[in-house]
Amino acid sequence: MTALSLHQVPTLVFGDHALDRAQQFLHDRGIQRPFLVTSPSNRLRAAQLHPGAHIDASTRREPTVAHFQALLATARAFQPDAVIGFGGGSPLDAAKLVAALCHSTQTLDAAWGIGNLAPRRLPLLCLPTTAGTGSEVSPNAILLDEAASSKKAVISPHLVPDAAFIDPSLTHTLPPHVTAATGLDALTHCIEAYTNQHAHPLVDTWALDGIRHIAAHLPTAVREPGNAGARTHIALGSLYGGLCLGPVNTAAVHALSYPLGSRHSIPHGHANAILLPHVFQFNAATTPHRHANVAIALGAAAKRSPQATAQAGCRQLWQLIAATGLEMRLSALHIAESEIPALAAEGLAVTRLMHNNPRPMTQQDAEHIYRAAFHGTLAG
């Protein structure tokens, strides 16, 4: 069995009133000047965390390198004694990189990639207000490099926060389309973790359980935003997906979704949702047993063979995404069919994820997947 390294958050709190536990954590450690990274919609809730915090609420969807550099300059001027990320994946990723580089001489350019980041000196806390990215427990941070028109990643154990506080009640105010997109992002993490080249028994349990929680409860969370039970299940599934990211990461769905975000600003979870059934079907031909297990976790009935069960799972997945109300046709999102070769080439260039895919993918394969997504049709 291949050795697997798990880099876990030392303090992990899940459940209602976790926000109160975060306040106590800050108090107990004598933190006086935290730098708090959040989004405009979360400014008021973030202000409750600490009276001495400098709150920067400028981080929006898909943070860019330029935005991050401005954020880092603001943090360095404030000279914080801790960093807090409060919000969705974008503020959390930005906060993680601020904590790592604020008191460091290392540049962002030197940190890109896997295992290149210097040790972090500042304490780091993360509190998610969406249930999707799992960034609060992962070693990953993603920024959009506008000059290169691509997303870039820093992946390091030094980005794993010191503490994560996951309060499902913070997600109750999310609008339905955000609930859907972020929930399907978490589902993609779990599915790709279970089916990729580096899948491992230590991670399989999280991945399959995450799939079960999300598949069973996401439509309810979309329809009934205040349903506390459904929100808790989705938050738990998102946490499991985040725990999968460090050890085994994701694969072709994420790689192919990146150009949709960088070129057209399609929200990351929505882009994943559009591509997920098509990549699932493509990969199931190579690893039918693994995909059959995913199918059953999604709620499909076992069929006469793993191949048939996997195909049933693909249809189940399609129906689940449709039930959330997200648009599944790239053609309806102002993307020209003539762009498909370029999108495919850019997705294939994300080799750190493509190398994880269980089935090798060619330019022709990627174009076929994008075309199916363009028309919103599922083969079979």
N, C-alpha and C positions, 0 to 999 in steps of 0.2 A: 504494500500500500504506500502510495506517495505521501511523504511527510507534509503536513499542513500547519502553517503558523496562524494562530488566532491572536489578534491584538485587540483587546476588549476595553471598553470604557470602565474605569475603576468604580465609578458611582453611577448606577443606572436606576432611575425611579420611573415607574410606569403606573398611571392611574389618576383618578380625580384628585385635585388639590396638589398635584406635583409642583405647580407654580409656587405654592407656599413652601414646599421643601427646598426649592431653589433659593428662595429668599433666605431661608435658614442656613443653607450651605454657604452662601456669600457672607452672612453674618459670622458664622462659626470660624471662618478662615480669615476674618479681619480684612476683607477686601473693601477698600475705600474709594478707589477710582476706576471702576470698570468702564471699558469702552464697549458700547452696545450697538451691534449692527442689526438693523431691521429694515422693514419696508414701510412706505408711507401709511399703508392701511393698518399697520400694527403699532404705530408710534405710541398711542395712548395706553395700550395694554403693556407695552414694553416699559413705560415710565414707572409702572408699579414695582418693578423688580428691585431697584436700588436708588435711593435719593441722590447719591453722588455720581450716578452714571452720566457719561457723555453719550447721548443718544444720536446716532447717525441713521436717519431713516431714508437714505437716498438710494438704497439698493432695490432695484426692480428686477423684473424677469430677465434672464440671460445676462448676467453682469459681464461687462467687457473688461479687457486688460486696462484700458484707459480709466474706466471707472474705479477699478481696484487700486490703481496707482494713486488716484486722488484720495480714496478712502484710507489708504496706508499712510499718506502724508498727514491727513487729519489725525489719525491715531497717534502717530509719532509726536505730533505737536502737543497732544494731550498728555502723553506719558502715562498710560494706564498701568494699573497693577493686575489687571485681568481683562479678558475679552469674553463677551457674551454674544452668541448668535441667537436671534429670536425671530422666527418666521418660517418661510418655506425654504426650499433647497438653495435658492440663490443667496439670501442673507447668511445662511449657515455656512455655505462654501466660502463666501467672502470673509466671514468672521474667522474661519479656520486658518485662512491664509494670512489675515492680519495678525492673528496670534503668533503664527510661525515666523513672520518676517518683521514684525514691529521692532523688536530689539535685536535684530540680526543684521549682519553686513551682507548676507547673501542676497543676490538679486532674484527676481522672479524667473528670469530667463535661465538661470542656473538651476532652478528648482523643478522645472518641467520634467515630466517623465516619472518613472518608477524608482523610488529609493534614493532620490537625489537631494531631498530636503534636509537641511541642517537641523539639529535638535531644537525644539521649541522651548523658550524660556518662560513665557507667560502662561498662567492658568487659563483654561478654556472651558466654557460651559455652553451647551447648546440646548435650546428649547424649540422644538418644531411646532408650528401652528398649522401645518398641512400633514396629511398622511400619505406620503409618496416616496420621497427621495431616500429616506433612511440616512441622510447625511449626518445626523446627530450621533451615529455610532460607526461611521465608515472612515477609512483612511484616505478618501478621495475628495478632491475639490476641482471643479470645472469652471473655466472662464472662456468667454468668446474672444478670440484674437481677431479683431476687426481687420488688421493689416493683412493677415493670412486668410481671412474669411473662413476660419475653422475654429472648432472648439479644441481647447488644450487642457490637459489634466496634470495635476500634481498628485502623486499617490505615495503616501509615506505613513508609517506608524506614528510619526510625530504629529499627524493631523487628527488622530483619534482624540476626541475631547477627554478632559479629566472627569467630566460629569455630563450626563444627559438626563433631562427631565421631560417625560412624555405625558402630557395631560390631554386625553382625548377630548375633553370639553372645550379646549382651545380651537378645535376644528369645527364646532357646531355652526359657526357663522360663514363657513365657506360656501360660495354659490355652487349650484349643481354642476356646472361645467368644470369648475376647478376640482371639486370632489371627484368627478369622473376621471379627469386627466391624471391627477396625482395618484388616485387609487390604482389606475391601470399602469402607471409607472412602477408602483410597488409590485404589482402582479408580474410585470415583465422582469423585474429583478429576480423574483423567486423562480419563475419559469426558466430564465436563462442560467441561473445558478445551478438548477437541478439538471439541466440538459447539456451544459457545455463540457468542453474537453477536460476541464479540471474539477468536475463534480466530485464530491467527496462525502463519505458517510457522515462526517461531523457536521456538514452543512445541509445534507439532504433533509434532515428532520425539520430544520427551520424553513427550508424552501417549500416543502410539501404542506407544512402546516400553514405557512403564509398564503399559499394558493387557496387552501380550504377556507380560511377566514375571509379573504377578499372576494372569492367567487360567490360565496353564500350570502354576503352582506352588502356588497357594493351597490347593487340596484336600489336597495332600501335606503342606504345613506344618501344616494342621489335624489330619490323621491321625497325623503323625509329628513331634511337637514338636521332637525333637532332630535333625531332618534339616537339616544345615548348608547343603546346596546350596539346598534350597527356601527356607530362611530368608533366605539371601543374595539370592535373586531377589525375594522379597517386600520386603525392605529397599530394594533398588534401585528397585523400582516405586514404593514409598512416597516415596523421595527425588525421583523424577521428578514425582510428583504434587505434592509440595511446591514444586518449582521452577515448576510451572505456576500456582500460586495467586497469586503476586504480579502477574505480567503480565496474566492474563486472568480469574482467579478462577473461581468456580463459578456455578451457576444454580438452576433450580427444585427439583432434588432436595434441595439443602441448605436452601433457603428453606422448603420444606414439612416438612423433618425437624425444624426448630428447635422448633416447638410440641410435638412428641412428646417432646423432651428437657426442655423447660421445664415442661410440664404433667405428664408421667408419668415423667420420669427414665429414659426409654429411652436406652441408650448411643448416642452420636452415630452411630457406624459402623453399628450395628444399624438405627437409624432410616433412615439412607441406603439400606441394603440393601433394606429393605422397600419403599421408594418407587422405587428406581432402575429396575426393569424397566417399571413403569407409566409413569413420566415418559419413559423411553427410547422406548417405543412411541408416546406422545403426540407427542414432538418429531420422530420419524422421518418423520412424515407431511409435515413442512415441509422437512426437510433430509435426504432419503433417501441422497444420495451420501455425506455425512459419516458418517451412521449405518451405511451399508454398509461403510465403511472400518473403523469400530469393530468391526462384526460379524466381519470377517475377522481383525482383531487378537485378538478373543476366541476364535477358532478355528473359526468357522463357514465353511462352503464358499460360494463365490460362486454366486449363482443367476442366473436369466435377466434380472433387472432389479435396480437399486439398491433398489427398494422391497421386493422379495422377499428380497434379501440382508439388508437391515436387519431384516426380520421374523424371518429365521432367527437373526440375532444376538440379537434379543430373547429368543427361546427358549433360545439358548445361554447367555445371561446368567442366565435363570431357573434353568436346570439347574446352572450354576456355584454360584449362591447356595444352592440346595437341597443341593448336595454338601457345603457347609460345616456343615450342620445347624442353621442359624439359623431360628427361627420366622418365617414370612413372613406371618402373619395378625395384623392389629391386633386382631381379635376375641379372640385367645388371650392378649393382653397387657393385659387388663382395661380396654380402651377401649370406651366405649359408642358405638354407632352415632349416637346423638343428638348427640354432640360434633362430628361431621364438619363441619357448617357453620362452627362457631367455629374449628376447626383450619384449615380452608381460608382463612378470613378472616385469621387470624394469619400463615399462611404467605405469602399474597399481600402482606401488609404489609411483608415483608422486601424492599423494592423495590431495594436495592443489588444483590441477587442476581437477583431476578425480571427486572430490566431486561436481564440477560445472556442470558435464555432465548431460544432461536432461534424459538420460537413463542409468541405472546401467550397468556396464560392467564387465563381468566375465573373467577369464583367457581364457576360451574357445572362448568367443566373441573376445577378443583381438587377439588371435592367428588366428582366422578366418579373421580378418581385415588385419593382416600382410600377410597372405597367399594370399589374393586377391591382395594386393599390390605387393607381390613377383612375381606373374604371370602377373600383369598389366591387370587384367580383372575386369570389373564392372558387377555385377549381374543385371539381369533385362534388 
